[in-house]
């Protein structure tokens, strides 16, 4: 016995030994009442110090797995391991117990079934920020600053609505975007996805639920809308945003519970909706009484041109827009912090839903983000990030124009470009051919609400080296031409 004990380098030795002996006790290899080796004997047997054995035994005794008899040694506690006959083995047919919601979640989980990149593959699939740009020193400083001020509080339970200093900061931040805060309030969430899910769960539905959105649109939104039972109507995109003629026609044909729109650096097309179309779309929504869920995706990653106000600012004093914000694509996705800015009465309901589901978003994450922002680091970081991403954006665009036989290329900024080939070209077939050459991308069909888009693809460039951008697009372009014949 004890011959299979192996040390790792990442944890204190006494903790490793405690866990090893606990496992032997739980499995029944060490029986209740059995005497353990003396600390000296076990230390020699395992080639560890006697103090390590003493510490491990003390931890096991504290946890109730062993007990000490003065002058005799340590023994396995009688209650440490359950009797083998305590309960008969139970085999549940879990696939038969899974409900339709879970089954549909698996069916819609493209990430689970998606293509996996090899270690040296050139991957255009990600639109996450480049971790090489992460402002680690200032994040550390923000953490230390906040912990010094209220560390004990930050490690306890927080409030469902969110960390008040962060809420106050973000309310001011949104006001600077031109938002009229009269009658509005904010809820902090664990990123965009939770915010979207909570809002959808709160909406009253007519005839099962229906939503109108751009086509194509954010796949995570499509997935959550379907899981929530909404029927989705997608409106085609034009060069400057949603097709207003098609939007008006759809709004006159049926009623909708809500609209979901991504006006800035649209995912996946990268299009920025023009100010004129933003105003026109909001007038249509107001006329038909449709609340708008606005995804503030990547608003900060503007490389050129004038600032364009979010829809919630365009709405003025109206309360018809629910704004979902996050710094995940701009700062650090690992800090799971997002927010909902909406009518105060809606936020009151969303707060209770949040409390019932996850109690609160990590107070530590919120406080570190708050301190980072308070220390004035956001603008400095954005300046650096915009410069880097703008260079990659322009280089990727130039390489697409040079190497790809595309019909249409879109993307006004952000972290990706969207490519359309002539129909009926199939980018799924192109992906299969490219992946064997070490290049992968995201086929565009997953972003379409109507099963279309097989001739499109999204190219994320944020985490790809410039030399690999050119090499990868050369391979994609050459392979596409071969498939086109």
LINRAPE-V320940 format. One line per field, one symbol per residue. ss: DSSP state (A for helix, B for strand, O for the rest). A space follows every 10 residues. Layout:
ss=???
//
This chain:
ss=OOOOOOOOOO OOAAAAAAAA AAAAAAAOOO OOOOBOOOAA AAAAAAOOOA AAAAAAAAAA AAOOOBBBBO OOBBBBOOOO OOOOOOOOOO OOOAAAAOOA AAAAAAAAOA AAAOOOOOOO OBBOOOOOOO AAAOOAAAAA AAAAAAAAAA AAAAOOOOOO OOOAAAAAAA AAAAAOOOOO OOOBBBBBBO AAAAAAAAAA AAOOOOOOOB BBBBBOOOAA AAAAAAAOOO BBBBBBBBOO BBOAAAAAAA AAAOOOOBBB BOOOOOOOOO OOOOAAAAAA AAAAAAAAOO OBBBBOOOOO OOOOOOOOOO AAAAOOOOOO BBBBBBOOOO OOOOOOOBBB BBBAAAAAAA AAAAAAAAOO OOAAAAAAAA AAAAOOAAAA AAAAAAAAAA AAAAAAAAAA AAAOOOOBBB OOOOOBBBBB OOOOOOAAAA AAAAAOOOBB OBBAAAAOOO OOOOOBBBBB OOOOOAAAAA AAAAAAAAAA AAAAO
//
